[in-house]
Amino acid sequence: MNKSIRALAFAAVIGMLGASDAFAQSAISKKMIEGTWMLVSADATNSAGGKEPLVVGGEAKGTLMFDANRFSFQIIGDFPKLASADRLKTTAEEDKHVTQGVLSYFGTYAVNEATGDLTFNVERSSFPNQNGGNTKRVITVLTADELRYHVPARLAGGSTIFIWKRAK
């Protein structure tokens, strides 16, 4: 094989690799994220790097929903039923379980397709310190059935890695 054919073949391979990188980057799109996702896992670490639960109360269940402009995020732990049938009549211990066992917020969102960043603009949260704030996530995997993202900076310090599966 002469040098010019080898150079042309090498350039074609490099071009295909570059095209596949461009395809991988364009695979993160706002349209692809739309729909309902079910929580698989949420691995949280504190500012010292130790593991900690995102919510207290056993196995957490969660749902994340996106429409064209808005999102809704809920993760709820498994905790005992309240003693009263009236949710406004709870004990201090029950209040603690609910406060630490639920993380829920909603608002608008933006996807930076070039960088893979997902930003939640939180209107209201069960953790009021998030109200009116923006929280950044870095999408690491987005397919038709799986969404993975990393929260690099939690308000409490540390980070969280979320894995979601598309609801069927």
C-alpha positions in Angstrom: 0.0 0.0 0.0 1.5 3.3 -1.0 1.9 6.3 1.4 -1.0 8.3 0.0 -3.5 5.5 0.3 -2.3 4.8 3.8 -2.7 8.4 4.7 -6.1 8.5 3.2 -7.2 5.4 5.1 -5.8 6.8 8.3 -7.6 10.1 7.7 -10.9 8.2 7.1 -10.5 6.3 10.4 -9.7 9.5 12.3 -12.7 11.1 10.6 -15.0 8.3 11.6 -13.8 8.5 15.2 -14.4 12.2 15.2 -17.8 11.6 13.8 -18.6 9.0 16.4 -17.5 11.5 19.1 -19.8 14.1 17.6 -22.6 11.6 17.5 -22.1 10.7 21.1 -22.2 14.3 22.1 -25.3 15.0 20.1 -27.0 11.9 21.7 -27.7 14.1 24.8 -30.7 16.1 23.8 -33.6 17.7 25.6 -36.1 15.7 23.5 -34.5 12.4 24.6 -34.8 13.3 28.3 -38.6 13.9 28.1 -40.8 11.4 29.8 -41.0 9.5 33.1 -38.0 7.9 34.8 -38.0 5.5 37.8 -35.2 5.6 40.3 -32.7 2.7 40.3 -30.2 4.2 42.7 -29.0 7.4 44.3 -25.5 7.0 45.8 -24.7 10.1 47.9 -21.5 11.0 49.6 -20.9 13.7 52.2 -18.2 16.4 52.1 -15.7 14.0 53.7 -16.3 11.4 51.0 -18.3 9.0 53.2 -21.5 7.3 51.9 -24.8 8.5 53.3 -28.4 8.0 52.4 -30.1 10.5 50.2 -33.3 10.0 52.2 -33.8 8.1 55.4 -36.2 5.1 55.7 -35.1 2.0 54.0 -35.4 1.4 50.3 -36.2 4.6 48.5 -38.5 4.8 45.5 -38.5 7.7 43.1 -39.9 9.2 40.0 -38.5 11.9 37.7 -40.7 13.4 35.0 -39.8 15.8 32.2 -42.2 17.5 29.8 -41.0 20.0 27.2 -40.4 22.7 29.8 -40.9 21.5 33.3 -39.7 18.7 35.6 -40.9 17.0 38.8 -38.6 15.0 41.1 -39.7 12.8 44.0 -37.8 10.4 46.1 -39.5 8.9 49.2 -38.1 6.5 51.7 -40.0 3.6 53.4 -41.0 4.7 56.9 -43.8 3.7 59.3 -47.3 4.9 58.8 -48.4 7.8 60.9 -50.4 7.1 64.1 -53.1 9.6 63.1 -55.3 9.4 60.0 -54.8 13.2 59.9 -51.5 14.2 58.3 -51.6 17.5 60.2 -51.6 15.8 63.6 -48.2 14.1 63.8 -45.6 13.6 66.6 -42.2 15.1 66.5 -40.7 11.7 65.7 -43.1 11.2 62.8 -42.2 14.7 61.5 -38.5 13.8 61.6 -39.1 10.6 59.6 -41.1 12.5 57.0 -38.7 15.4 56.7 -35.7 13.1 56.3 -37.5 10.5 54.3 -38.8 12.7 51.4 -37.0 14.8 48.8 -39.3 16.4 46.3 -39.0 19.4 44.1 -40.3 20.8 40.8 -39.6 23.6 38.4 -38.2 24.3 34.9 -35.0 22.7 33.5 -32.4 23.2 30.8 -30.2 20.8 28.9 -26.9 22.0 27.5 -26.5 19.5 24.7 -22.9 20.4 24.0 -21.6 19.8 27.6 -24.2 17.3 28.9 -25.2 19.5 31.7 -28.7 19.3 33.1 -29.8 22.3 35.2 -32.9 22.2 37.5 -34.4 25.6 38.3 -36.2 24.7 41.5 -39.4 26.6 42.2 -40.4 24.6 45.3 -38.8 21.9 47.3 -39.5 19.8 50.3 -36.1 21.1 51.4 -36.9 24.9 51.4 -33.2 25.9 51.0 -33.5 24.8 47.4 -36.4 27.1 46.6 -35.5 29.5 43.8 -32.1 27.9 43.3 -30.5 26.2 40.3 -28.9 22.8 40.7 -26.5 21.4 38.1 -26.2 17.8 37.1 -23.7 16.3 34.6 -25.3 13.7 32.4 -23.0 10.7 32.0 -25.4 8.3 30.2 -28.5 9.0 28.2 -30.1 6.3 26.2 -33.7 5.5 25.3 -34.0 3.5 28.6 -31.3 4.8 30.9 -30.4 8.2 32.4 -27.4 8.6 34.7 -26.2 11.9 36.1 -23.8 13.2 38.7 -24.6 16.0 41.1 -21.1 17.4 41.7 -22.0 19.9 44.4 -24.8 19.2 46.9 -26.0 22.0 49.2 -25.0 20.0 52.2 -21.6 19.2 50.6 -20.5 16.1 48.8 -22.1 14.7 45.6 -24.7 12.2 44.4 -24.8 9.8 41.4 -28.3 9.0 40.2 -29.3 6.1 37.9 -32.8 6.2 36.4 -34.7 3.7 34.1 -37.4 4.9 31.7 -40.8 3.9 33.0 -42.7 1.4 30.8 
